[in-house]
Amino acid sequence: MSQTHKLKVQSVVNNTSDTITIAFEIQTHLKSEFDYEPGQYLTIEIMVNGKKERRAYSMCSSPLTDVYPAVTVKRLEGGLVSNYLNDQVKAGSELDVLSPYGNFTVNLDPNNTKSYLLIGAGSGITPLMSITKSILNLEPNSTISLLYGNRTEESIIFYKELNELRNQNQGRLNIIHTLSQAKGLWFGETGRIDAEKVKGFVN
């Protein structure tokens, strides 16, 4: 079984009513152990009812732009770990965490001139956020188009952060939001991400 390391929580940010982002402080002797690539995830281990539970959460942070590695956790109905983290964890808490892992990564190169198409829904935005920030930072000649689906406007994770990234990278980041349960004054796309939406997005 892989070894866990005890990490102190640097901050906890409420993204939506049921989603938080947890950033971790990394002690000097663990720096190399927690080097990571955009798109990878951390596995958190906690004790629930006397039993060890492990859950993997994608990092929303970028190793190129963020001081602290961070994961985003969406509360799931009946979810032992997600509910514990949302209810109990705060700045200064300590959590047992495994080293970064995962193959959902991209080969970044400052000389690249690429057009990236990213598609995600709900909490699936988390690794895409890490990848997006990294591409914008390291590949000045590349562009990104993101199709992001949610239920309502209030449930859009990183809504403010994505708008800021788009404003800071005019012409390089295009974001299409689509809502399956749109209400009120919503002028964007509606409906779930399906084959037709993906076809229109890609073309």
C-alpha positions, 0 to 999 in steps of 0.5 A: 500500500502506498505511503501517505504523508501528513500535510497541513491545509493552507486554505479552504475556499468555498467555490459553490454551496457544495464544493470546496477547494483545499490547498496544501502546504508542502514541507521542504523535505516533501517538495520532490515527493509532491512535484506534479503535472497539470491534470494529476490527482491527489489521494486523501486518506481519512478514518471513518467509523474506524475504517480507512477510506481513500478518495482521489481528487484532481488538482485544480492548481497549476505547478506553473502558476500556483504556490500551493497544490490544491484539490477541489471536492464536491459534496456527494449525497451519502459520500463518506469522504466528500462530506467529511472534507466539506464539513470538517476540514479548515485551514490548519487541519492535517490530512494524510495524502498520497503523492500525485499520480495520474496520466490525464496530462498534456505534453507542454512546450513553449514552442507549441502552437496548438488549439486545445479543445477541452470538454467537461461537466460539473466537478470534471472541470477540476483537472481542466482548470489545472491544464488550462492555467498551465497552457496559458502560462507556458504556451503563449502561441496556443489557444483553448476552447472550453465547453463546460456543462452544469445544472445552474449558473450557481453550480458553476465551479470556478465561474469567477476564476474562469472569467478572469482567465478569459479576460486576462487572455483575450483571444486565447481562451474561449469558454462556452457554458451550457446549463441543463436547468437554466433559470432566470436571466441566462443568455448562454447555451442550454441543455446537457453536453451530448453528441450534437453539442460536442459536434457543434463545438468541435466544428 
